Amino acid sequence: MPAQDVPLVRDLLPGVQVVAQSPQPGEALLSWLADAPPQQVTQAYLSGHGQTIQHARNLVRTRYDLHRSAIYTPPYCATGKVGL
């Protein structure tokens, strides 16, 4: 999410973690996941750069002991792919 849009989106989606984008695809998401406080998580929705989502899915599965079916991961872009 562009940094200037984060406050608006947080207001529109209370209870949802909204992260400002970084220069490198996925850097903000992986950084947030690595620093997020441990808590009970029963499901996850991760969307973004395809290759990053693969890494994030593994991190979430390990950190929160989630089954694959509890993690929804739609990519919206991928390096080197057209039409995704």
C-alpha positions in Angstrom: 0.0 0.0 0.0 1.4 3.4 -0.8 2.4 5.1 2.5 0.1 8.0 2.0 -2.9 5.6 1.7 -2.2 3.6 4.8 -4.2 5.8 7.3 -7.3 5.8 5.1 -7.2 2.0 4.4 -6.7 1.3 8.2 -9.8 3.4 8.8 -11.7 1.5 6.1 -10.5 -1.9 7.3 -10.4 -1.9 11.1 -8.7 -4.9 12.6 -6.7 -5.5 9.4 -2.9 -5.0 9.4 -2.1 -2.6 6.6 1.6 -2.2 5.7 3.2 0.6 3.6 5.0 -0.6 0.5 8.8 -0.7 0.2 11.1 -0.2 -2.8 11.6 -3.9 -3.3 8.6 -6.2 -4.0 7.6 -8.0 -0.8 10.2 -6.4 1.5 7.6 -4.6 3.6 5.5 -7.7 4.1 8.4 -10.0 5.0 9.8 -7.4 7.4 6.4 -6.9 9.1 5.9 -10.7 9.4 9.4 -11.1 11.0 8.7 -8.3 13.5 5.1 -9.1 14.3 4.4 -10.0 17.9 3.5 -13.6 18.5 -0.2 -14.1 18.9 -2.8 -16.7 18.2 -3.5 -16.7 14.5 -6.1 -19.0 13.0 -6.0 -17.9 9.4 -4.0 -15.6 7.1 -4.7 -13.7 3.9 -1.4 -12.8 2.1 -1.5 -11.0 -1.2 1.2 -9.4 -3.3 4.3 -10.2 -5.2 4.1 -13.9 -6.2 7.6 -15.0 -5.1 7.3 -13.0 -1.9 4.0 -14.7 -1.0 5.7 -18.1 -1.3 8.3 -17.0 1.3 5.6 -15.4 3.5 3.4 -18.5 3.4 6.2 -20.7 4.7 7.0 -18.1 7.4 3.4 -18.0 8.5 3.0 -21.7 8.5 6.1 -22.2 10.7 5.6 -19.2 13.0 1.9 -19.8 13.7 1.6 -23.5 13.1 -1.2 -23.0 10.5 -2.4 -25.7 8.1 -2.0 -24.8 4.4 -5.8 -24.6 4.0 -5.9 -21.7 6.6 -3.7 -19.5 4.5 -5.1 -17.7 1.4 -2.4 -16.5 -0.9 -3.6 -14.8 -4.1 -0.6 -13.2 -6.0 -1.2 -10.1 -8.0 2.1 -9.8 -9.7 5.2 -11.8 -10.3 8.7 -11.0 -11.6 9.1 -12.1 -15.2 5.4 -13.0 -15.7 3.0 -11.2 -18.0 -0.8 -11.2 -17.2 -0.7 -12.1 -13.5 
